[in-house]
Amino acid sequence: MTEISRRDFNLRSALALLSGVTITVSGCGGSGGGGNPNGNTGVGSTGNEEAVISGNHGHRAVITSAQMQGTGPLTLDIRGTADHPQIVELSAGDLTAIRGGSQVSKNSTAGPDGHSHVVTFNNDGAPPPNY
C-alpha cells in the first residue's frame, strides 16, 4: 500500500479539478516504469501513462495522472507535433484496465488523408503493433 502526503493529495485534487475529472480515493497505488522504442516512458514517477503509436509521425498520447484517476470515459487529442489532430476514445473500462497494468489498444480517428493509428497503452517497450 502506498500512502500519499496531504500536499500530494491536494496537488492531485487540483489537477483533477482543472482537467474536469473525478477523483477516486483508494488505499493502494503505485507506479511502474520502463522505456519503449518511441522514447515514451510509460507510467513513471509523475503517474502519467504514455502510449506507443503505430505508424507514428509526431503524435503523442498521454493520460495524465489526474486523468488516470477519472471514472468516466476519456477523449485524448493525440496531435503531439503532427500537423493534424487525431482522437482516441477510452472508455471507463479501458482506464480501469490501464490503471491495472493491462495492455489496451485503440484505433484513432482518421487523419486528413484517411490514415489512422493504433494507440497502445502499457506496451512494456515492445514495438508498436502493425495493425
Backbone atoms as SQL, in Angstrom:
CREATE TABLE atoms (id INTEGER PRIMARY KEY, chain TEXT, resi INTEGER, resn TEXT, atom TEXT, x REAL, y REAL, z REAL);
INSERT INTO atoms VALUES
  (1, 'A', 1, 'MET', 'N', 0.850, -1.163, 0.000),
  (2, 'A', 1, 'MET', 'CA', 0.000, 0.000, 0.000),
  (3, 'A', 1, 'MET', 'C', 0.899, 1.230, 0.000),
  (4, 'A', 2, 'THR', 'N', 0.590, 2.179, -0.866),
  (5, 'A', 2, 'THR', 'CA', 1.347, 3.408, -0.951),
  (6, 'A', 2, 'THR', 'C', 0.513, 4.536, -0.369),
  (7, 'A', 3, 'GLU', 'N', 1.085, 5.273, 0.567),
  (8, 'A', 3, 'GLU', 'CA', 0.402, 6.421, 1.130),
  (9, 'A', 3, 'GLU', 'C', 0.913, 7.672, 0.446),
  (10, 'A', 4, 'ILE', 'N', 0.015, 8.635, 0.248),
  (11, 'A', 4, 'ILE', 'CA', 0.438, 9.894, -0.322),
  (12, 'A', 4, 'ILE', 'C', 0.298, 10.980, 0.733),
  (13, 'A', 5, 'SER', 'N', 1.125, 11.984, 0.617),
  (14, 'A', 5, 'SER', 'CA', 1.082, 13.076, 1.587),
  (15, 'A', 5, 'SER', 'C', -0.125, 13.961, 1.314),
  (16, 'A', 6, 'ARG', 'N', -0.467, 14.764, 2.294),
  (17, 'A', 6, 'ARG', 'CA', -1.567, 15.709, 2.136),
  (18, 'A', 6, 'ARG', 'C', -1.270, 16.667, 0.980),
  (19, 'A', 7, 'ARG', 'N', -0.012, 17.105, 0.887),
  (20, 'A', 7, 'ARG', 'CA', 0.381, 18.021, -0.184),
  (21, 'A', 7, 'ARG', 'C', 0.185, 17.365, -1.548),
  (22, 'A', 8, 'ASP', 'N', 0.611, 16.104, -1.697),
  (23, 'A', 8, 'ASP', 'CA', 0.455, 15.387, -2.960),
  (24, 'A', 8, 'ASP', 'C', -1.023, 15.191, -3.284),
  (25, 'A', 9, 'PHE', 'N', -1.825, 14.868, -2.270),
  (26, 'A', 9, 'PHE', 'CA', -3.261, 14.698, -2.478),
  (27, 'A', 9, 'PHE', 'C', -3.876, 16.009, -2.959),
  (28, 'A', 10, 'ASN', 'N', -3.510, 17.125, -2.304),
  (29, 'A', 10, 'ASN', 'CA', -4.052, 18.420, -2.714),
  (30, 'A', 10, 'ASN', 'C', -3.638, 18.777, -4.139),
  (31, 'A', 11, 'LEU', 'N', -2.383, 18.490, -4.486),
  (32, 'A', 11, 'LEU', 'CA', -1.907, 18.759, -5.839),
  (33, 'A', 11, 'LEU', 'C', -2.687, 17.929, -6.856),
  (34, 'A', 12, 'ARG', 'N', -2.846, 16.643, -6.581),
  (35, 'A', 12, 'ARG', 'CA', -3.596, 15.776, -7.499),
  (36, 'A', 12, 'ARG', 'C', -5.046, 16.208, -7.605),
  (37, 'A', 13, 'SER', 'N', -5.629, 16.635, -6.485),
  (38, 'A', 13, 'SER', 'CA', -7.011, 17.105, -6.491),
  (39, 'A', 13, 'SER', 'C', -7.152, 18.337, -7.367),
  (40, 'A', 14, 'ALA', 'N', -6.219, 19.276, -7.218),
  (41, 'A', 14, 'ALA', 'CA', -6.265, 20.493, -8.028),
  (42, 'A', 14, 'ALA', 'C', -6.120, 20.167, -9.512),
  (43, 'A', 15, 'LEU', 'N', -5.196, 19.275, -9.842),
  (44, 'A', 15, 'LEU', 'CA', -5.015, 18.883, -11.246),
  (45, 'A', 15, 'LEU', 'C', -6.270, 18.218, -11.793),
  (46, 'A', 16, 'ALA', 'N', -6.900, 17.378, -10.978),
  (47, 'A', 16, 'ALA', 'CA', -8.122, 16.705, -11.411),
  (48, 'A', 16, 'ALA', 'C', -9.240, 17.704, -11.642),
  (49, 'A', 17, 'LEU', 'N', -9.383, 18.660, -10.750),
  (50, 'A', 17, 'LEU', 'CA', -10.421, 19.664, -10.919),
  (51, 'A', 17, 'LEU', 'C', -10.192, 20.495, -12.172),
  (52, 'A', 18, 'LEU', 'N', -8.939, 20.849, -12.421),
  (53, 'A', 18, 'LEU', 'CA', -8.620, 21.642, -13.603),
  (54, 'A', 18, 'LEU', 'C', -8.851, 20.863, -14.892),
  (55, 'A', 19, 'SER', 'N', -8.692, 19.541, -14.849),
  (56, 'A', 19, 'SER', 'CA', -8.882, 18.743, -16.061),
  (57, 'A', 19, 'SER', 'C', -10.300, 18.208, -16.186),
  (58, 'A', 20, 'GLY', 'N', -11.143, 18.462, -15.185),
  (59, 'A', 20, 'GLY', 'CA', -12.545, 18.068, -15.271),
  (60, 'A', 20, 'GLY', 'C', -12.801, 16.597, -15.056),
  (61, 'A', 21, 'VAL', 'N', -11.993, 15.929, -14.263),
  (62, 'A', 21, 'VAL', 'CA', -12.222, 14.515, -13.989),
  (63, 'A', 21, 'VAL', 'C', -12.608, 14.331, -12.530),
  (64, 'A', 22, 'THR', 'N', -13.109, 13.163, -12.220),
  (65, 'A', 22, 'THR', 'CA', -13.499, 12.825, -10.869),
  (66, 'A', 22, 'THR', 'C', -12.330, 12.185, -10.152),
  (67, 'A', 23, 'ILE', 'N', -12.166, 12.519, -8.879),
  (68, 'A', 23, 'ILE', 'CA', -11.089, 11.943, -8.077),
  (69, 'A', 23, 'ILE', 'C', -11.627, 10.711, -7.376),
  (70, 'A', 24, 'THR', 'N', -10.884, 9.635, -7.442),
  (71, 'A', 24, 'THR', 'CA', -11.205, 8.423, -6.715),
  (72, 'A', 24, 'THR', 'C', -10.121, 8.200, -5.676),
  (73, 'A', 25, 'VAL', 'N', -10.502, 8.185, -4.422),
  (74, 'A', 25, 'VAL', 'CA', -9.528, 7.965, -3.360),
  (75, 'A', 25, 'VAL', 'C', -9.539, 6.489, -3.026),
  (76, 'A', 26, 'SER', 'N', -8.358, 5.878, -3.070),
  (77, 'A', 26, 'SER', 'CA', -8.253, 4.467, -2.737),
  (78, 'A', 26, 'SER', 'C', -7.059, 4.259, -1.831),
  (79, 'A', 27, 'GLY', 'N', -6.993, 3.109, -1.240),
  (80, 'A', 27, 'GLY', 'CA', -5.926, 2.831, -0.292),
  (81, 'A', 27, 'GLY', 'C', -4.649, 2.339, -0.917),
  (82, 'A', 28, 'CYS', 'N', -4.682, 1.944, -2.165),
  (83, 'A', 28, 'CYS', 'CA', -3.489, 1.385, -2.803),
  (84, 'A', 28, 'CYS', 'C', -3.151, 2.187, -4.042),
  (85, 'A', 29, 'GLY', 'N', -1.911, 2.129, -4.424),
  (86, 'A', 29, 'GLY', 'CA', -1.484, 2.819, -5.621),
  (87, 'A', 29, 'GLY', 'C', -0.061, 2.445, -5.918),
  (88, 'A', 30, 'GLY', 'N', 0.485, 3.052, -6.928),
  (89, 'A', 30, 'GLY', 'CA', 1.870, 2.768, -7.258),
  (90, 'A', 30, 'GLY', 'C', 2.162, 3.230, -8.653),
  (91, 'A', 31, 'SER', 'N', 3.381, 3.036, -9.033),
  (92, 'A', 31, 'SER', 'CA', 3.756, 3.398, -10.391),
  (93, 'A', 31, 'SER', 'C', 4.810, 2.441, -10.874),
  (94, 'A', 32, 'GLY', 'N', 4.757, 2.199, -12.130),
  (95, 'A', 32, 'GLY', 'CA', 5.755, 1.349, -12.757),
  (96, 'A', 32, 'GLY', 'C', 6.611, 2.204, -13.649),
  (97, 'A', 33, 'GLY', 'N', 7.215, 1.605, -14.601),
  (98, 'A', 33, 'GLY', 'CA', 8.030, 2.407, -15.498),
  (99, 'A', 33, 'GLY', 'C', 8.618, 1.555, -16.572),
  (100, 'A', 34, 'GLY', 'N', 9.533, 2.128, -17.262),
  (101, 'A', 34, 'GLY', 'CA', 10.201, 1.402, -18.327),
  (102, 'A', 34, 'GLY', 'C', 10.124, 2.189, -19.600),
  (103, 'A', 35, 'GLY', 'N', 11.124, 2.050, -20.404),
  (104, 'A', 35, 'GLY', 'CA', 11.163, 2.790, -21.652),
  (105, 'A', 35, 'GLY', 'C', 10.545, 2.001, -22.775),
  (106, 'A', 36, 'ASN', 'N', 10.430, 2.632, -23.923),
  (107, 'A', 36, 'ASN', 'CA', 9.990, 1.937, -25.108),
  (108, 'A', 36, 'ASN', 'C', 10.655, 2.571, -26.310),
  (109, 'A', 37, 'PRO', 'N', 10.564, 1.945, -27.471),
  (110, 'A', 37, 'PRO', 'CA', 11.326, 2.410, -28.616),
  (111, 'A', 37, 'PRO', 'C', 10.936, 3.786, -29.132),
  (112, 'A', 38, 'ASN', 'N', 9.776, 4.313, -28.754),
  (113, 'A', 38, 'ASN', 'CA', 9.385, 5.649, -29.192),
  (114, 'A', 38, 'ASN', 'C', 9.947, 6.722, -28.272),
  (115, 'A', 39, 'GLY', 'N', 10.672, 6.356, -27.240),
  (116, 'A', 39, 'GLY', 'CA', 11.138, 7.324, -26.278),
  (117, 'A', 39, 'GLY', 'C', 10.075, 7.638, -25.247),
  (118, 'A', 40, 'ASN', 'N', 8.958, 6.939, -25.290),
  (119, 'A', 40, 'ASN', 'CA', 7.903, 7.140, -24.314),
  (120, 'A', 40, 'ASN', 'C', 8.306, 6.432, -23.031),
  (121, 'A', 41, 'THR', 'N', 7.778, 6.890, -21.923),
  (122, 'A', 41, 'THR', 'CA', 8.236, 6.360, -20.652),
  (123, 'A', 41, 'THR', 'C', 7.236, 5.500, -19.927),
  (124, 'A', 42, 'GLY', 'N', 6.033, 5.339, -20.418),
  (125, 'A', 42, 'GLY', 'CA', 5.036, 4.586, -19.681),
  (126, 'A', 42, 'GLY', 'C', 4.704, 5.320, -18.402),
  (127, 'A', 43, 'VAL', 'N', 4.214, 4.604, -17.408),
  (128, 'A', 43, 'VAL', 'CA', 3.895, 5.231, -16.135),
  (129, 'A', 43, 'VAL', 'C', 5.191, 5.436, -15.377),
  (130, 'A', 44, 'GLY', 'N', 5.439, 6.624, -14.981),
  (131, 'A', 44, 'GLY', 'CA', 6.659, 6.935, -14.243),
  (132, 'A', 44, 'GLY', 'C', 6.345, 7.609, -12.936),
  (133, 'A', 45, 'SER', 'N', 7.314, 8.302, -12.385),
  (134, 'A', 45, 'SER', 'CA', 7.134, 8.933, -11.093),
  (135, 'A', 45, 'SER', 'C', 6.063, 10.009, -11.125),
  (136, 'A', 46, 'THR', 'N', 5.745, 10.541, -12.303),
  (137, 'A', 46, 'THR', 'CA', 4.685, 11.536, -12.406),
  (138, 'A', 46, 'THR', 'C', 3.311, 10.896, -12.421),
  (139, 'A', 47, 'GLY', 'N', 3.241, 9.601, -12.677),
  (140, 'A', 47, 'GLY', 'CA', 1.961, 8.918, -12.761),
  (141, 'A', 47, 'GLY', 'C', 1.309, 9.030, -14.117),
  (142, 'A', 48, 'ASN', 'N', 1.953, 9.683, -15.084),
  (143, 'A', 48, 'ASN', 'CA', 1.410, 9.783, -16.433),
  (144, 'A', 48, 'ASN', 'C', 1.651, 8.474, -17.176),
  (145, 'A', 49, 'GLU', 'N', 0.760, 8.159, -18.099),
  (146, 'A', 49, 'GLU', 'CA', 0.899, 6.954, -18.926),
  (147, 'A', 49, 'GLU', 'C', 0.952, 7.389, -20.378),
  (148, 'A', 50, 'GLU', 'N', 2.058, 7.080, -21.048),
  (149, 'A', 50, 'GLU', 'CA', 2.217, 7.436, -22.457),
  (150, 'A', 50, 'GLU', 'C', 2.130, 6.176, -23.310),
  (151, 'A', 51, 'ALA', 'N', 1.414, 6.291, -24.416),
  (152, 'A', 51, 'ALA', 'CA', 1.183, 5.154, -25.299),
  (153, 'A', 51, 'ALA', 'C', 2.241, 5.060, -26.384),
  (154, 'A', 52, 'VAL', 'N', 2.341, 3.878, -26.952),
  (155, 'A', 52, 'VAL', 'CA', 3.110, 3.636, -28.171),
  (156, 'A', 52, 'VAL', 'C', 2.105, 3.751, -29.316),
  (157, 'A', 53, 'ILE', 'N', 2.503, 4.421, -30.402),
  (158, 'A', 53, 'ILE', 'CA', 1.583, 4.690, -31.502),
  (159, 'A', 53, 'ILE', 'C', 2.154, 4.100, -32.794),
  (160, 'A', 54, 'SER', 'N', 1.354, 3.253, -33.462),
  (161, 'A', 54, 'SER', 'CA', 1.805, 2.640, -34.717),
  (162, 'A', 54, 'SER', 'C', 1.868, 3.685, -35.822),
  (163, 'A', 55, 'GLY', 'N', 2.832, 3.522, -36.720),
  (164, 'A', 55, 'GLY', 'CA', 2.968, 4.420, -37.854),
  (165, 'A', 55, 'GLY', 'C', 3.084, 5.879, -37.435),
  (166, 'A', 56, 'ASN', 'N', 3.732, 6.105, -36.321),
  (167, 'A', 56, 'ASN', 'CA', 3.743, 7.437, -35.733),
  (168, 'A', 56, 'ASN', 'C', 4.571, 8.427, -36.546),
  (169, 'A', 57, 'HIS', 'N', 4.047, 9.625, -36.653),
  (170, 'A', 57, 'HIS', 'CA', 4.751, 10.717, -37.335),
  (171, 'A', 57, 'HIS', 'C', 4.558, 12.003, -36.530),
  (172, 'A', 58, 'GLY', 'N', 4.787, 11.892, -35.232),
  (173, 'A', 58, 'GLY', 'CA', 4.731, 13.060, -34.368),
  (174, 'A', 58, 'GLY', 'C', 3.591, 13.079, -33.372),
  (175, 'A', 59, 'HIS', 'N', 2.683, 12.120, -33.442),
  (176, 'A', 59, 'HIS', 'CA', 1.572, 12.090, -32.494),
  (177, 'A', 59, 'HIS', 'C', 2.071, 11.703, -31.101),
  (178, 'A', 60, 'ARG', 'N', 1.298, 12.081, -30.095),
  (179, 'A', 60, 'ARG', 'CA', 1.641, 11.728, -28.709),
  (180, 'A', 60, 'ARG', 'C', 0.347, 11.515, -27.941),
  (181, 'A', 61, 'ALA', 'N', 0.238, 10.379, -27.283),
  (182, 'A', 61, 'ALA', 'CA', -0.942, 10.052, -26.481),
  (183, 'A', 61, 'ALA', 'C', -0.505, 9.871, -25.033),
  (184, 'A', 62, 'VAL', 'N', -0.928, 10.789, -24.179),
  (185, 'A', 62, 'VAL', 'CA', -0.555, 10.749, -22.770),
  (186, 'A', 62, 'VAL', 'C', -1.813, 10.887, -21.928),
  (187, 'A', 63, 'ILE', 'N', -1.964, 9.973, -20.971),
  (188, 'A', 63, 'ILE', 'CA', -3.005, 10.110, -19.955),
  (189, 'A', 63, 'ILE', 'C', -2.296, 10.670, -18.731),
  (190, 'A', 64, 'THR', 'N', -2.704, 11.849, -18.285),
  (191, 'A', 64, 'THR', 'CA', -2.060, 12.452, -17.119),
  (192, 'A', 64, 'THR', 'C', -2.461, 11.714, -15.851),
  (193, 'A', 65, 'SER', 'N', -1.685, 11.913, -14.808),
  (194, 'A', 65, 'SER', 'CA', -2.007, 11.255, -13.536),
  (195, 'A', 65, 'SER', 'C', -3.390, 11.669, -13.059),
  (196, 'A', 66, 'ALA', 'N', -3.768, 12.926, -13.265),
  (197, 'A', 66, 'ALA', 'CA', -5.108, 13.374, -12.866),
  (198, 'A', 66, 'ALA', 'C', -6.183, 12.658, -13.678),
  (199, 'A', 67, 'GLN', 'N', -5.963, 12.517, -14.990),
  (200, 'A', 67, 'GLN', 'CA', -6.926, 11.818, -15.837),
  (201, 'A', 67, 'GLN', 'C', -7.018, 10.345, -15.472),
  (202, 'A', 68, 'MET', 'N', -5.903, 9.758, -15.029),
  (203, 'A', 68, 'MET', 'CA', -5.895, 8.343, -14.637),
  (204, 'A', 68, 'MET', 'C', -6.818, 8.091, -13.453),
  (205, 'A', 69, 'GLN', 'N', -7.112, 9.107, -12.678),
  (206, 'A', 69, 'GLN', 'CA', -7.982, 8.956, -11.515),
  (207, 'A', 69, 'GLN', 'C', -9.455, 9.022, -11.884),
  (208, 'A', 70, 'GLY', 'N', -9.758, 9.381, -13.128),
  (209, 'A', 70, 'GLY', 'CA', -11.138, 9.528, -13.567),
  (210, 'A', 70, 'GLY', 'C', -11.889, 8.214, -13.581),
  (211, 'A', 71, 'THR', 'N', -13.216, 8.308, -13.487),
  (212, 'A', 71, 'THR', 'CA', -14.060, 7.119, -13.501),
  (213, 'A', 71, 'THR', 'C', -14.940, 7.041, -14.734),
  (214, 'A', 72, 'GLY', 'N', -14.874, 8.052, -15.582),
  (215, 'A', 72, 'GLY', 'CA', -15.686, 8.063, -16.794),
  (216, 'A', 72, 'GLY', 'C', -14.827, 7.904, -18.024),
  (217, 'A', 73, 'PRO', 'N', -15.445, 8.013, -19.201),
  (218, 'A', 73, 'PRO', 'CA', -14.688, 7.905, -20.449),
  (219, 'A', 73, 'PRO', 'C', -13.750, 9.099, -20.619),
  (220, 'A', 74, 'LEU', 'N', -12.761, 8.936, -21.496),
  (221, 'A', 74, 'LEU', 'CA', -11.758, 9.964, -21.720),
  (222, 'A', 74, 'LEU', 'C', -11.512, 10.092, -23.224),
  (223, 'A', 75, 'THR', 'N', -11.462, 11.321, -23.711),
  (224, 'A', 75, 'THR', 'CA', -11.138, 11.613, -25.098),
  (225, 'A', 75, 'THR', 'C', -9.772, 12.270, -25.134),
  (226, 'A', 76, 'LEU', 'N', -8.830, 11.674, -25.871),
  (227, 'A', 76, 'LEU', 'CA', -7.481, 12.217, -25.984),
  (228, 'A', 76, 'LEU', 'C', -7.240, 12.743, -27.388),
  (229, 'A', 77, 'ASP', 'N', -6.764, 13.974, -27.488),
  (230, 'A', 77, 'ASP', 'CA', -6.286, 14.516, -28.756),
  (231, 'A', 77, 'ASP', 'C', -4.810, 14.149, -28.825),
  (232, 'A', 78, 'ILE', 'N', -4.423, 13.366, -29.818),
  (233, 'A', 78, 'ILE', 'CA', -3.043, 12.854, -29.891),
  (234, 'A', 78, 'ILE', 'C', -2.195, 13.641, -30.888),
  (235, 'A', 79, 'ARG', 'N', -2.529, 14.893, -31.134),
  (236, 'A', 79, 'ARG', 'CA', -1.799, 15.693, -32.132),
  (237, 'A', 79, 'ARG', 'C', -0.292, 15.666, -31.908),
  (238, 'A', 80, 'GLY', 'N', 0.184, 15.918, -30.700),
  (239, 'A', 80, 'GLY', 'CA', 1.631, 15.978, -30.477),
  (240, 'A', 80, 'GLY', 'C', 2.251, 17.029, -31.383),
  (241, 'A', 81, 'THR', 'N', 3.285, 16.642, -32.141),
  (242, 'A', 81, 'THR', 'CA', 3.915, 17.573, -33.084),
  (243, 'A', 81, 'THR', 'C', 3.461, 17.326, -34.518),
  (244, 'A', 82, 'ALA', 'N', 2.479, 16.440, -34.720),
  (245, 'A', 82, 'ALA', 'CA', 1.926, 16.202, -36.061),
  (246, 'A', 82, 'ALA', 'C', 1.201, 17.468, -36.523),
  (247, 'A', 83, 'ASP', 'N', 0.999, 17.599, -37.828),
  (248, 'A', 83, 'ASP', 'CA', 0.343, 18.794, -38.354),
  (249, 'A', 83, 'ASP', 'C', -1.179, 18.675, -38.407),
  (250, 'A', 84, 'HIS', 'N', -1.730, 17.669, -37.743),
  (251, 'A', 84, 'HIS', 'CA', -3.176, 17.467, -37.731),
  (252, 'A', 84, 'HIS', 'C', -3.582, 16.740, -36.449),
  (253, 'A', 85, 'PRO', 'N', -4.789, 16.991, -35.977),
  (254, 'A', 85, 'PRO', 'CA', -5.259, 16.288, -34.779),
  (255, 'A', 85, 'PRO', 'C', -5.835, 14.925, -35.138),
  (256, 'A', 86, 'GLN', 'N', -5.767, 14.030, -34.203),
  (257, 'A', 86, 'GLN', 'CA', -6.497, 12.766, -34.267),
  (258, 'A', 86, 'GLN', 'C', -6.933, 12.460, -32.844),
  (259, 'A', 87, 'ILE', 'N', -8.000, 11.707, -32.703),
  (260, 'A', 87, 'ILE', 'CA', -8.621, 11.473, -31.408),
  (261, 'A', 87, 'ILE', 'C', -8.592, 9.986, -31.073),
  (262, 'A', 88, 'VAL', 'N', -8.413, 9.689, -29.790),
  (263, 'A', 88, 'VAL', 'CA', -8.543, 8.327, -29.268),
  (264, 'A', 88, 'VAL', 'C', -9.561, 8.390, -28.140),
  (265, 'A', 89, 'GLU', 'N', -10.556, 7.511, -28.218),
  (266, 'A', 89, 'GLU', 'CA', -11.600, 7.427, -27.189),
  (267, 'A', 89, 'GLU', 'C', -11.304, 6.246, -26.274),
  (268, 'A', 90, 'LEU', 'N', -11.269, 6.511, -24.963),
  (269, 'A', 90, 'LEU', 'CA', -11.072, 5.462, -23.964),
  (270, 'A', 90, 'LEU', 'C', -12.311, 5.391, -23.073),
  (271, 'A', 91, 'SER', 'N', -12.825, 4.201, -22.876),
  (272, 'A', 91, 'SER', 'CA', -13.977, 4.017, -22.000),
  (273, 'A', 91, 'SER', 'C', -13.511, 3.982, -20.548),
  (274, 'A', 92, 'ALA', 'N', -14.462, 4.033, -19.632),
  (275, 'A', 92, 'ALA', 'CA', -14.137, 3.900, -18.216),
  (276, 'A', 92, 'ALA', 'C', -13.464, 2.552, -17.966),
  (277, 'A', 93, 'GLY', 'N', -13.926, 1.506, -18.648),
  (278, 'A', 93, 'GLY', 'CA', -13.316, 0.180, -18.516),
  (279, 'A', 93, 'GLY', 'C', -11.884, 0.148, -19.033),
  (280, 'A', 94, 'ASP', 'N', -11.628, 0.882, -20.129),
  (281, 'A', 94, 'ASP', 'CA', -10.262, 0.977, -20.650),
  (282, 'A', 94, 'ASP', 'C', -9.338, 1.611, -19.615),
  (283, 'A', 95, 'LEU', 'N', -9.790, 2.703, -18.988),
  (284, 'A', 95, 'LEU', 'CA', -8.969, 3.374, -17.967),
  (285, 'A', 95, 'LEU', 'C', -8.696, 2.463, -16.782),
  (286, 'A', 96, 'THR', 'N', -9.722, 1.709, -16.377),
  (287, 'A', 96, 'THR', 'CA', -9.533, 0.763, -15.268),
  (288, 'A', 96, 'THR', 'C', -8.481, -0.276, -15.639),
  (289, 'A', 97, 'ALA', 'N', -8.549, -0.789, -16.858),
  (290, 'A', 97, 'ALA', 'CA', -7.573, -1.787, -17.316),
  (291, 'A', 97, 'ALA', 'C', -6.170, -1.195, -17.383),
  (292, 'A', 98, 'ILE', 'N', -6.041, 0.020, -17.888),
  (293, 'A', 98, 'ILE', 'CA', -4.732, 0.677, -17.979),
  (294, 'A', 98, 'ILE', 'C', -4.163, 0.897, -16.592),
  (295, 'A', 99, 'ARG', 'N', -4.993, 1.391, -15.665),
  (296, 'A', 99, 'ARG', 'CA', -4.537, 1.571, -14.279),
  (297, 'A', 99, 'ARG', 'C', -4.064, 0.256, -13.678),
  (298, 'A', 100, 'GLY', 'N', -4.712, -0.833, -14.054),
  (299, 'A', 100, 'GLY', 'CA', -4.360, -2.152, -13.534),
  (300, 'A', 100, 'GLY', 'C', -3.157, -2.781, -14.218),
  (301, 'A', 101, 'GLY', 'N', -2.599, -2.104, -15.226),
  (302, 'A', 101, 'GLY', 'CA', -1.411, -2.611, -15.902),
  (303, 'A', 101, 'GLY', 'C', -1.685, -3.446, -17.132),
  (304, 'A', 102, 'SER', 'N', -2.950, -3.584, -17.511),
  (305, 'A', 102, 'SER', 'CA', -3.275, -4.358, -18.713),
  (306, 'A', 102, 'SER', 'C', -2.995, -3.542, -19.966),
  (307, 'A', 103, 'GLN', 'N', -2.606, -4.234, -21.023),
  (308, 'A', 103, 'GLN', 'CA', -2.375, -3.577, -22.299),
  (309, 'A', 103, 'GLN', 'C', -3.716, -3.266, -22.945),
  (310, 'A', 104, 'VAL', 'N', -3.870, -2.033, -23.397),
  (311, 'A', 104, 'VAL', 'CA', -5.098, -1.594, -24.067),
  (312, 'A', 104, 'VAL', 'C', -4.700, -0.925, -25.376),
  (313, 'A', 105, 'SER', 'N', -5.277, -1.407, -26.489),
  (314, 'A', 105, 'SER', 'CA', -5.028, -0.827, -27.806),
  (315, 'A', 105, 'SER', 'C', -6.335, -0.296, -28.369),
  (316, 'A', 106, 'LYS', 'N', -6.278, 0.922, -28.916),
  (317, 'A', 106, 'LYS', 'CA', -7.453, 1.552, -29.506),
  (318, 'A', 106, 'LYS', 'C', -7.043, 2.182, -30.830),
  (319, 'A', 107, 'ASN', 'N', -7.960, 2.203, -31.787),
  (320, 'A', 107, 'ASN', 'CA', -7.724, 2.890, -33.053),
  (321, 'A', 107, 'ASN', 'C', -8.051, 4.364, -32.892),
  (322, 'A', 108, 'SER', 'N', -7.224, 5.204, -33.511),
  (323, 'A', 108, 'SER', 'CA', -7.509, 6.635, -33.521),
  (324, 'A', 108, 'SER', 'C', -8.555, 6.926, -34.590),
  (325, 'A', 109, 'THR', 'N', -9.079, 8.146, -34.540),
  (326, 'A', 109, 'THR', 'CA', -9.921, 8.601, -35.643),
  (327, 'A', 109, 'THR', 'C', -9.039, 8.768, -36.871),
  (328, 'A', 110, 'ALA', 'N', -9.663, 8.901, -38.020),
  (329, 'A', 110, 'ALA', 'CA', -8.918, 9.042, -39.271),
  (330, 'A', 110, 'ALA', 'C', -8.321, 10.436, -39.391),
  (331, 'A', 111, 'GLY', 'N', -7.115, 10.488, -39.945),
  (332, 'A', 111, 'GLY', 'CA', -6.462, 11.755, -40.233),
  (333, 'A', 111, 'GLY', 'C', -6.995, 12.331, -41.525),
  (334, 'A', 112, 'PRO', 'N', -6.454, 13.466, -41.949),
  (335, 'A', 112, 'PRO', 'CA', -6.963, 14.142, -43.142),
  (336, 'A', 112, 'PRO', 'C', -6.871, 13.315, -44.419),
  (337, 'A', 113, 'ASP', 'N', -5.913, 12.410, -44.501),
  (338, 'A', 113, 'ASP', 'CA', -5.788, 11.574, -45.695),
  (339, 'A', 113, 'ASP', 'C', -6.399, 10.188, -45.481),
  (340, 'A', 114, 'GLY', 'N', -7.136, 10.019, -44.385),
  (341, 'A', 114, 'GLY', 'CA', -7.815, 8.755, -44.111),
  (342, 'A', 114, 'GLY', 'C', -7.013, 7.768, -43.287),
  (343, 'A', 115, 'HIS', 'N', -5.781, 8.094, -42.915),
  (344, 'A', 115, 'HIS', 'CA', -4.973, 7.163, -42.131),
  (345, 'A', 115, 'HIS', 'C', -5.394, 7.202, -40.664),
  (346, 'A', 116, 'SER', 'N', -5.137, 6.113, -39.970),
  (347, 'A', 116, 'SER', 'CA', -5.375, 6.068, -38.522),
  (348, 'A', 116, 'SER', 'C', -4.190, 5.363, -37.873),
  (349, 'A', 117, 'HIS', 'N', -4.177, 5.360, -36.564),
  (350, 'A', 117, 'HIS', 'CA', -3.088, 4.753, -35.804),
  (351, 'A', 117, 'HIS', 'C', -3.664, 3.832, -34.740),
  (352, 'A', 118, 'VAL', 'N', -2.885, 2.817, -34.367),
  (353, 'A', 118, 'VAL', 'CA', -3.221, 2.000, -33.209),
  (354, 'A', 118, 'VAL', 'C', -2.433, 2.575, -32.048),
  (355, 'A', 119, 'VAL', 'N', -3.151, 2.954, -31.003),
  (356, 'A', 119, 'VAL', 'CA', -2.562, 3.577, -29.821),
  (357, 'A', 119, 'VAL', 'C', -2.614, 2.539, -28.707),
  (358, 'A', 120, 'THR', 'N', -1.430, 2.147, -28.192),
  (359, 'A', 120, 'THR', 'CA', -1.346, 1.059, -27.217),
  (360, 'A', 120, 'THR', 'C', -0.742, 1.551, -25.913),
  (361, 'A', 121, 'PHE', 'N', -1.511, 1.414, -24.844),
  (362, 'A', 121, 'PHE', 'CA', -1.049, 1.744, -23.501),
  (363, 'A', 121, 'PHE', 'C', -0.547, 0.477, -22.819),
  (364, 'A', 122, 'ASN', 'N', 0.417, 0.631, -21.924),
  (365, 'A', 122, 'ASN', 'CA', 1.049, -0.491, -21.207),
  (366, 'A', 122, 'ASN', 'C', 1.653, -1.484, -22.185),
  (367, 'A', 123, 'ASN', 'N', 2.400, -0.964, -23.149),
  (368, 'A', 123, 'ASN', 'CA', 3.021, -1.801, -24.172),
  (369, 'A', 123, 'ASN', 'C', 4.348, -2.393, -23.715),
  (370, 'A', 124, 'ASP', 'N', 4.844, -1.968, -22.557),
  (371, 'A', 124, 'ASP', 'CA', 6.061, -2.503, -21.947),
  (372, 'A', 124, 'ASP', 'C', 7.267, -2.518, -22.875),
  (373, 'A', 125, 'GLY', 'N', 7.413, -1.476, -23.686),
  (374, 'A', 125, 'GLY', 'CA', 8.607, -1.341, -24.502),
  (375, 'A', 125, 'GLY', 'C', 8.635, -2.159, -25.776),
  (376, 'A', 126, 'ALA', 'N', 7.573, -2.902, -26.081),
  (377, 'A', 126, 'ALA', 'CA', 7.526, -3.671, -27.324),
  (378, 'A', 126, 'ALA', 'C', 7.330, -2.737, -28.502),
  (379, 'A', 127, 'PRO', 'N', 7.732, -3.138, -29.688),
  (380, 'A', 127, 'PRO', 'CA', 7.498, -2.292, -30.865),
  (381, 'A', 127, 'PRO', 'C', 5.990, -2.055, -31.034),
  (382, 'A', 128, 'PRO', 'N', 5.608, -0.935, -31.650),
  (383, 'A', 128, 'PRO', 'CA', 4.175, -0.680, -31.882),
  (384, 'A', 128, 'PRO', 'C', 3.578, -1.794, -32.725),
  (385, 'A', 129, 'PRO', 'N', 2.319, -2.162, -32.449),
  (386, 'A', 129, 'PRO', 'CA', 1.680, -3.194, -33.250),
  (387, 'A', 129, 'PRO', 'C', 1.486, -2.700, -34.686),
  (388, 'A', 130, 'ASN', 'N', 1.525, -3.618, -35.619),
  (389, 'A', 130, 'ASN', 'CA', 1.351, -3.269, -37.044),
  (390, 'A', 130, 'ASN', 'C', -0.046, -3.635, -37.512),
  (391, 'A', 131, 'TYR', 'N', -1.038, -2.996, -36.964),
  (392, 'A', 131, 'TYR', 'CA', -2.412, -3.286, -37.402),
  (393, 'A', 131, 'TYR', 'C', -2.768, -2.300, -38.469);
